[in-house]
Amino acid sequence: MSVVVPPQSIVEVELAVQGMTCAACAARIEKKLNGIDGVEAAVNYATESAMVAYDGTSLEQSALIQAVVDAGYGARVVDDTPFDDDLQARLRQARIRLVFSGAMSVPVVALSMIMPWQFSGWQWWAMAFSLPVATWGAWPFHKTALKNARHGTTTMDTLISVGVIAATLWSVWALFWGNALDSSMVHDGVSMTHKGTTDVYFEVGATVTAFILLGRYLEMRAKNTAGDALRSLLAMGAKYATVLRDGEEVSIPASVVREGDILVVRPGEKIAADGVVEEGTSSIDASMITGESVPVDVTLGDNVTSATVNQNGRLLVRATRVGGETTFARMAKMVREAQATKAPVQKVADKVASIFVPVVFAISAGTLAAWLFIDGDVQKAFTAAVAVLIIACPCALGLATPTALMVGSGRAAQMGIVIKGIDVLQSTRRIDTVVLDKTGTVTTGAMTLTNIVCAEGVTRESALRYAAAIEKGSEHPIARAIVTAAQSELGELPKLDEFESMPGVGAAGRIGGVIVLVGREEMFTSRLVIIPASLKEALAIARTDGQTAVLVSWDGRANAVLCVADQPKPTSAEAIASLKLMGLAPVLLTGDNKATAEAIALSVGIDIDEHHLYAGVMPADKVAVVKDLQERGYAVAMVGDGVNDAAALAQADVGIAMGGGTDVAMQASDLTIVNGDLRSVPDAIRLSRATLRTIRTNVFWAFAYNVAAIPLAATGRMNPMWAGLAMASSSVFVVTNSLRLRRVKLAR
């Protein structure tokens, strides 16, 4: 189900579904839900969940749950986790059933396949050991098959149940009413040859049950492991919060924190909501959100994010986003929604799985009839028919996409990347051009003092002190950059006796009887202030380098030039190099003048020709640049962080929002880089492509397995016992192959 912003009347809910055993189950539930007017549902067999969008004006959630129950399964609404609460109990029960069935099957196989061990009447012992396995051991299959039969449907459990019952009942009949006690059987490891008139197949019922229980157990464990990343992500959220109520500290569940509450966060505690620091200073461990291990220093007025950990000082935080609106909650929601989406190839696989079981019964019946007609050997016909039933289960098809997407998106979340869905993976495969918005993406988005050039006889300290004292009264970004640098280097700044702001050109003031001017060159020219040749040269160099320069004067002459610029992020050059190594062309897009744009581009390794650098682009024209590249045949990824980037992000083949940006940009994007590190862009593309490759590999081998296995079974070349092992192994292979995505590393 694609992730979209729903209309006001549309409600989205996630259901935990109990009782699914194969892709056919998921397809049946999905069909049942989508059959309700106003409902759009996607059922995920791997996560045992359903993402449902429905018309809240005409439907209740209880109607959705009842539809799942009517289909023969259980369901409940989940809020914070898409996984069963009793997962460990289910694993424990599955392990007990597996160990019992395996232990009981060993003597059955030994007696049936090792001729020297076949004493007189060994068949009775084989029956005694196999019947508990075929009944209690296989009871989950029989129970589901009966439940499906009551609803007029079939699943892979029906195939297994019928196969096990057929092999066991045949053997019991042969032992009691046939001449099995006088027969012998020779196994050649794959097929079977027969002597006598009636053979027993107790080992088939027992070993098929044991093998499939083993496959189910390994599959359950692997699916559990595949969801570890998301489960660990969900577990990171704060469970409780301490808030100030009427001056008293009160501990409450994090889920009931209200916007505007003042949170008391002590060292070692998690922050329960997004908010702003009202009091205190500390370092915040944000690694669970951003993937970065370096703590972030925060103080009065700084923003903090839910689920991050306060490391030292006591903080008072005013909650600005609570509950499902927090950054952490939205990130987890996007990951879960991504895991519910389906690739086009998986939709085909689901359709095949939904009709596969009846087709397999038809093939099995046809196999039985064909062998009876061609050969007349009842045992051979029966063996081939049972092998077809057992080997043809479409379980691997149903696991092919969801397990890979679950592992891939979970790994991405650990890396500070949120992938919105399968369509994104499809698109990243074609990307050849990455358009980068400059401000806040390639650069820090904040002005920084880069250089001070002083006239003869003037010290850097005096120039910075005078300039910062004047600029302290201004809110202009250039002024803030100068003041921040001065406070860091010099500490306390002189007090102003007088201050005058001259918008557009600069500011003036008096400090202890000294008149100080700070501003652009034209302000000094108009006032006939002398500008030394060395400072004029510094102004020209600053313009060439794309920096903004201001003059500072006192005692009637210009004494220094202060250069300010929006600096590239420390990691931008490394990120650009990684994109190039992947064969992707980086393109810089900015509203700055050409000189500034070229300086930034050269500093991070982007070519400055007309194909890789777009300067002087107005916000409204960013979409036109992306469209132009697309019309010229390029597949474009757009990276941005502002409101003015949202349209371009939506227009691009893949929109990538930097996590430090606006909600509008994140909503319009396909990928979100939570940590704001540009190096995560190549990481995100690399992981997306790896996930898509894994999905394709899984689907190919799942289809190939069924295409190859059914003819082998139908032609009598595969013993039902080995058919059970092969069927179980195919599912385990698909899940295990997906788990390789957990090893994808950051490219740094």
Backbone hydrogen bonds, N-H to C=O, Kabsch-Sander energy under -0.5 kcal/mol:
donor,donor_aa,acceptor,acceptor_aa,energy
4,V,2,S,-0.7
10,I,7,P,-1.3
11,V,54,Y,-3.1
13,V,52,V,-2.8
14,E,78,V,-0.5
15,L,50,A,-2.8
16,A,76,R,-3.0
17,V,15,L,-0.6
17,V,48,E,-2.3
18,Q,74,G,-2.4
25,C,22,C,-0.5
26,A,22,C,-1.5
27,A,23,A,-2.6
28,R,24,A,-2.2
29,I,25,C,-2.5
30,E,26,A,-2.5
31,K,27,A,-2.2
32,K,28,R,-2.1
33,L,29,I,-2.6
34,N,30,E,-2.7
35,G,31,K,-0.9
36,I,33,L,-1.8
39,V,36,I,-1.6
40,E,53,A,-2.8
42,A,51,M,-1.9
44,N,49,S,-3.4
45,Y,43,V,-0.7
48,E,44,N,-1.0
49,S,44,N,-1.7
50,A,15,L,-2.4
51,M,42,A,-2.4
52,V,13,V,-3.0
52,V,50,A,-0.6
53,A,40,E,-2.9
54,Y,11,V,-2.6
55,D,38,G,-0.9
56,G,9,S,-2.7
56,G,54,Y,-0.9
58,S,55,D,-1.2
59,L,55,D,-1.5
63,A,60,E,-1.1
64,L,60,E,-0.9
65,I,61,Q,-2.1
66,Q,62,S,-2.3
67,A,63,A,-1.7
68,V,64,L,-1.7
69,V,65,I,-2.3
70,D,66,Q,-2.9
71,A,67,A,-1.1
72,G,69,V,-1.8
73,Y,68,V,-1.9
74,G,18,Q,-2.2
76,R,16,A,-1.5
78,V,14,E,-2.4
87,L,84,D,-0.9
90,R,86,D,-2.4
91,L,87,L,-2.4
92,R,88,Q,-2.2
93,Q,89,A,-2.4
94,A,90,R,-2.5
95,R,91,L,-2.3
96,I,92,R,-2.1
97,R,93,Q,-2.3
98,L,94,A,-2.3
99,V,95,R,-2.8
100,F,96,I,-2.4
101,S,97,R,-2.3
102,G,98,L,-2.8
103,A,99,V,-2.5
104,M,100,F,-2.2
105,S,101,S,-1.6
106,V,102,G,-1.4
108,V,104,M,-0.8
109,V,105,S,-2.7
110,A,106,V,-2.5
111,L,107,P,-2.5
112,S,108,V,-2.2
113,M,109,V,-2.3
114,I,110,A,-1.8
115,M,113,M,-0.9
117,W,114,I,-1.6
118,Q,115,M,-1.9
119,F,117,W,-1.6
122,W,119,F,-1.8
124,W,121,G,-1.4
125,W,121,G,-0.8
126,A,122,W,-2.3
127,M,123,Q,-2.3
128,A,124,W,-2.2
129,F,125,W,-2.2
130,S,126,A,-2.1
131,L,127,M,-2.5
133,V,129,F,-0.6
134,A,130,S,-2.9
135,T,131,L,-1.5
136,W,132,P,-1.0
137,G,132,P,-2.1
138,A,133,V,-1.5
139,W,136,W,-1.0
141,F,138,A,-1.0
142,H,138,A,-2.1
143,K,139,W,-3.3
144,T,140,P,-1.8
145,A,141,F,-2.4
146,L,142,H,-2.6
147,K,143,K,-2.2
148,N,144,T,-2.6
149,A,145,A,-2.3
150,R,146,L,-2.0
151,H,147,K,-1.0
152,G,149,A,-1.4
153,T,148,N,-2.8
158,T,155,T,-0.9
159,L,155,T,-1.3
160,I,156,M,-2.3
161,S,157,D,-3.0
162,V,158,T,-2.6
163,G,159,L,-2.3
164,V,160,I,-2.8
165,I,161,S,-2.7
166,A,162,V,-2.7
167,A,163,G,-2.3
168,T,164,V,-2.3
169,L,165,I,-3.2
170,W,166,A,-2.3
171,S,167,A,-1.7
172,V,168,T,-2.5
173,W,169,L,-2.8
174,A,170,W,-2.7
175,L,171,S,-2.1
176,F,172,V,-2.5
177,W,173,W,-3.0
178,G,173,W,-1.1
180,A,174,A,-1.7
182,D,179,N,-1.6
183,S,180,A,-1.4
184,S,195,K,-1.0
186,V,193,T,-1.3
188,D,191,S,-1.5
193,T,186,V,-1.7
195,K,184,S,-1.3
201,Y,167,A,-0.5
204,V,201,Y,-0.6
205,G,201,Y,-1.6
206,A,202,F,-2.1
207,T,203,E,-2.7
208,V,204,V,-2.5
209,T,205,G,-1.4
210,A,206,A,-2.4
211,F,207,T,-3.3
212,I,208,V,-2.5
213,L,209,T,-2.5
214,L,210,A,-2.4
215,G,211,F,-2.7
216,R,212,I,-2.9
217,Y,213,L,-2.6
218,L,214,L,-2.8
219,E,215,G,-2.7
220,M,216,R,-2.8
221,R,217,Y,-2.5
222,A,218,L,-2.7
223,K,219,E,-3.0
224,N,220,M,-2.2
225,T,221,R,-2.4
226,A,222,A,-2.9
227,G,223,K,-1.4
228,D,225,T,-1.7
231,R,227,G,-2.7
232,S,228,D,-3.1
233,L,229,A,-1.9
234,L,230,L,-2.9
235,A,231,R,-2.1
236,M,232,S,-0.6
236,M,233,L,-1.1
237,G,234,L,-1.0
241,A,252,I,-3.0
243,V,241,A,-0.6
243,V,250,V,-2.9
244,L,262,I,-2.2
245,R,243,V,-0.6
245,R,248,E,-3.1
248,E,245,R,-1.8
250,V,243,V,-3.0
250,V,248,E,-0.5
252,I,241,A,-3.0
252,I,250,V,-0.5
254,A,239,K,-2.4
256,V,253,P,-1.7
257,V,254,A,-1.4
260,G,319,A,-2.8
261,D,258,R,-2.1
263,L,261,D,-0.7
263,L,317,V,-3.8
264,V,242,T,-3.4
265,V,263,L,-0.7
265,V,315,L,-2.7
266,R,264,V,-0.6
268,G,310,N,-4.0
269,E,266,R,-2.2
271,I,308,T,-2.6
274,D,321,R,-1.4
275,G,304,V,-2.3
276,V,318,R,-1.9
277,V,302,D,-2.7
278,E,316,L,-3.5
279,E,316,L,-1.4
282,S,298,V,-2.2
284,I,296,V,-3.2
285,D,309,V,-3.0
286,A,284,I,-0.9
289,I,286,A,-1.5
290,T,286,A,-2.9
291,G,287,S,-1.7
296,V,284,I,-2.7
298,V,282,S,-2.9
301,G,277,V,-2.8
302,D,299,T,-2.3
304,V,275,G,-2.7
307,A,271,I,-3.0
308,T,305,T,-1.4
309,V,285,D,-2.2
310,N,269,E,-2.6
311,Q,283,S,-2.8
312,N,283,S,-0.5
315,L,265,V,-2.5
316,L,279,E,-2.4
317,V,263,L,-2.6
317,V,315,L,-0.5
318,R,276,V,-2.9
319,A,261,D,-3.0
319,A,317,V,-0.6
320,T,274,D,-2.8
321,R,274,D,-1.8
325,E,322,V,-2.1
326,T,323,G,-1.3
330,R,326,T,-2.6
331,M,327,T,-2.2
332,A,328,F,-2.5
333,K,329,A,-2.4
334,M,330,R,-2.4
335,V,331,M,-2.0
336,R,332,A,-2.3
337,E,333,K,-2.6
338,A,334,M,-2.2
339,Q,335,V,-1.8
340,A,336,R,-0.7
340,A,337,E,-0.7
341,T,337,E,-0.5
341,T,338,A,-1.1
347,K,343,A,-2.0
348,V,344,P,-1.6
349,A,345,V,-1.9
350,D,346,Q,-2.9
351,K,347,K,-1.9
352,V,348,V,-2.4
353,A,349,A,-2.8
354,S,350,D,-2.0
355,I,351,K,-1.0
355,I,352,V,-0.7
356,F,352,V,-1.0
357,V,353,A,-0.7
359,V,355,I,-1.4
360,V,356,F,-2.7
361,F,357,V,-2.3
362,A,358,P,-1.9
363,I,359,V,-2.5
364,S,360,V,-3.1
365,A,361,F,-2.6
366,G,362,A,-2.6
367,T,363,I,-2.7
368,L,364,S,-2.4
369,A,365,A,-2.4
370,A,366,G,-2.7
371,W,367,T,-2.5
372,L,368,L,-2.1
373,F,369,A,-2.2
374,I,370,A,-3.0
375,D,371,W,-2.8
376,G,371,W,-1.9
378,V,376,G,-0.8
381,A,377,D,-2.3
382,F,378,V,-2.9
383,T,379,Q,-2.7
384,A,380,K,-2.3
385,A,381,A,-2.1
386,V,382,F,-2.4
387,A,383,T,-2.3
388,V,384,A,-2.0
389,L,385,A,-1.9
390,I,386,V,-2.1
391,I,387,A,-2.6
392,A,388,V,-1.3
393,C,390,I,-0.7
398,G,394,P,-1.4
399,L,395,C,-1.2
400,A,396,A,-1.1
400,A,397,L,-0.5
403,T,399,L,-1.5
404,A,400,A,-0.7
405,L,401,T,-2.7
406,M,402,P,-2.4
407,V,403,T,-2.5
408,G,404,A,-2.9
409,S,405,L,-2.6
410,G,406,M,-1.8
411,R,407,V,-2.6
412,A,408,G,-2.2
413,A,409,S,-2.1
414,Q,410,G,-1.6
415,M,411,R,-1.2
416,G,413,A,-1.2
417,I,412,A,-2.8
418,V,672,T,-2.5
419,I,417,I,-0.5
420,K,418,V,-0.5
420,K,670,D,-2.2
424,V,421,G,-0.9
425,L,421,G,-1.0
426,Q,422,I,-1.8
427,S,423,D,-2.0
428,T,424,V,-2.5
429,R,425,L,-1.0
430,R,427,S,-1.4
431,I,427,S,-0.7
432,D,635,A,-2.3
433,T,635,A,-2.0
434,V,585,A,-2.6
435,V,433,T,-0.5
435,V,637,A,-3.2
436,L,434,V,-0.5
436,L,587,V,-3.7
437,D,435,V,-0.5
437,D,639,V,-2.6
438,K,589,L,-2.1
441,T,438,K,-1.4
442,V,437,D,-0.9
442,V,438,K,-1.5
443,T,438,K,-2.6
444,T,567,Q,-2.5
448,T,565,A,-2.3
450,T,563,C,-2.7
451,N,563,C,-1.3
453,V,561,V,-2.7
454,C,452,I,-0.5
455,A,559,N,-3.1
458,V,455,A,-2.0
463,A,459,T,-2.0
464,L,460,R,-2.6
465,R,461,E,-2.4
466,Y,462,S,-2.4
467,A,463,A,-2.2
468,A,464,L,-2.5
469,A,465,R,-2.0
470,I,466,Y,-1.6
471,E,467,A,-2.5
472,K,468,A,-1.4
473,G,470,I,-1.4
474,S,471,E,-2.2
480,R,476,H,-2.6
481,A,477,P,-1.9
482,I,478,I,-1.9
483,V,479,A,-2.6
484,T,480,R,-2.6
485,A,481,A,-1.9
486,A,482,I,-2.2
487,Q,483,V,-2.8
488,S,484,T,-1.8
489,E,485,A,-2.0
490,L,486,A,-3.7
491,G,486,A,-0.9
491,G,487,Q,-0.7
492,E,490,L,-0.5
497,D,510,R,-3.3
498,E,510,R,-1.2
500,E,508,A,-3.1
502,M,506,G,-2.6
505,V,502,M,-2.2
506,G,502,M,-2.6
507,A,518,V,-2.8
508,A,500,E,-2.8
509,G,516,V,-2.0
510,R,498,E,-1.5
511,I,514,V,-2.8
512,G,510,R,-0.5
514,V,511,I,-1.7
515,I,513,G,-0.5
516,V,509,G,-3.0
516,V,514,V,-0.5
517,L,553,S,-2.1
518,V,507,A,-2.6
519,G,551,L,-2.1
520,R,505,V,-2.8
523,M,520,R,-0.8
524,F,520,R,-1.0
525,T,521,E,-2.1
526,S,522,E,-2.3
527,R,523,M,-0.9
528,L,525,T,-1.5
529,V,524,F,-2.8
530,I,556,G,-0.8
535,L,532,P,-0.5
536,K,532,P,-1.9
537,E,533,A,-2.3
538,A,534,S,-1.6
539,L,535,L,-2.2
540,A,536,K,-2.0
541,I,537,E,-2.4
542,A,538,A,-2.2
543,R,539,L,-2.0
544,T,540,A,-2.1
545,D,541,I,-2.2
546,G,543,R,-1.2
547,Q,542,A,-2.9
548,T,564,V,-2.9
550,V,562,L,-2.3
551,L,519,G,-3.2
552,V,560,A,-2.0
553,S,517,L,-2.5
554,W,557,R,-1.5
555,D,515,I,-0.6
557,R,554,W,-1.3
558,A,530,I,-2.6
559,N,552,V,-2.6
560,A,552,V,-1.3
561,V,453,V,-2.8
562,L,550,V,-3.0
563,C,451,N,-3.0
563,C,561,V,-0.5
564,V,548,T,-3.6
565,A,448,T,-2.3
567,Q,446,A,-0.6
567,Q,565,A,-1.0
569,K,442,V,-2.8
572,S,569,K,-1.8
575,A,571,T,-2.1
576,I,572,S,-2.6
577,A,573,A,-2.2
578,S,574,E,-1.9
579,L,575,A,-2.2
580,K,576,I,-2.2
581,L,577,A,-2.1
582,M,578,S,-1.3
583,G,580,K,-1.8
584,L,579,L,-2.5
585,A,432,D,-2.5
587,V,434,V,-2.8
588,L,612,H,-2.7
589,L,436,L,-2.7
590,T,614,Y,-2.4
597,A,593,N,-2.5
598,E,594,K,-2.9
599,A,595,A,-2.1
600,I,596,T,-2.2
601,A,597,A,-2.7
602,L,598,E,-2.7
603,S,599,A,-1.7
604,V,600,I,-1.3
604,V,601,A,-0.6
605,G,601,A,-1.0
606,I,601,A,-2.8
612,H,609,D,-1.4
613,L,609,D,-1.2
614,Y,588,L,-2.9
615,A,613,L,-0.5
616,G,592,D,-2.2
617,V,590,T,-2.6
618,M,616,G,-0.6
621,D,618,M,-1.8
622,K,618,M,-0.5
622,K,619,P,-1.2
625,V,621,D,-1.7
626,V,622,K,-1.9
627,K,623,V,-2.7
628,D,624,A,-2.5
629,L,625,V,-2.1
630,Q,626,V,-2.2
631,E,627,K,-2.8
632,R,628,D,-1.3
633,G,630,Q,-1.7
634,Y,629,L,-2.2
636,V,634,Y,-0.7
637,A,433,T,-2.7
638,M,654,V,-2.4
639,V,435,V,-2.9
640,G,638,M,-0.5
640,G,656,I,-2.0
645,D,642,G,-1.4
646,A,642,G,-0.5
646,A,643,V,-1.3
649,L,645,D,-2.6
650,A,646,A,-2.2
651,Q,647,A,-1.9
652,A,648,A,-2.0
653,D,636,V,-1.3
654,V,636,V,-1.7
656,I,638,M,-3.4
657,A,655,G,-0.5
657,A,671,L,-2.8
658,M,640,G,-2.1
659,G,673,I,-4.5
661,G,658,M,-2.2
662,T,641,D,-2.3
666,M,662,T,-1.8
667,Q,663,D,-2.5
668,A,664,V,-1.8
669,S,665,A,-0.8
670,D,655,G,-3.2
671,L,655,G,-2.5
672,T,418,V,-2.1
673,I,657,A,-3.3
674,V,416,G,-2.1
674,V,672,T,-1.0
675,N,416,G,-0.8
676,G,673,I,-1.1
678,L,676,G,-0.6
680,S,677,D,-2.1
681,V,678,L,-1.7
683,D,679,R,-1.2
684,A,680,S,-2.7
685,I,681,V,-2.2
686,R,682,P,-2.6
687,L,683,D,-2.6
688,S,684,A,-2.4
689,R,685,I,-2.3
690,A,686,R,-2.2
691,T,687,L,-2.5
692,L,688,S,-2.2
693,R,689,R,-2.4
694,T,690,A,-2.1
695,I,691,T,-2.3
696,R,692,L,-2.2
697,T,693,R,-2.4
698,N,694,T,-2.8
699,V,695,I,-2.6
700,F,696,R,-2.4
701,W,697,T,-2.4
702,A,698,N,-2.3
703,F,699,V,-2.4
704,A,700,F,-3.0
705,Y,701,W,-2.4
706,N,702,A,-1.6
707,V,703,F,-2.7
708,A,704,A,-2.4
709,A,705,Y,-2.9
710,I,706,N,-1.9
712,L,708,A,-1.2
713,A,709,A,-2.5
714,A,710,I,-2.9
715,T,711,P,-2.0
716,G,713,A,-1.6
717,R,712,L,-2.3
719,N,190,V,-1.6
723,A,719,N,-2.0
724,G,720,P,-2.1
725,L,721,M,-1.5
726,A,722,W,-2.6
727,M,723,A,-2.5
728,A,724,G,-2.2
729,S,725,L,-2.4
730,S,726,A,-1.9
731,S,727,M,-1.2
732,V,728,A,-1.8
733,F,729,S,-2.7
734,V,730,S,-1.9
735,V,731,S,-2.1
736,T,732,V,-2.7
737,N,733,F,-2.8
738,S,734,V,-1.6
739,L,735,V,-1.7
740,R,736,T,-0.6
740,R,737,N,-1.0
741,L,738,S,-1.9
742,R,739,L,-1.7
743,R,740,R,-1.9
744,V,741,L,-1.5
748,R,746,L,-1.7
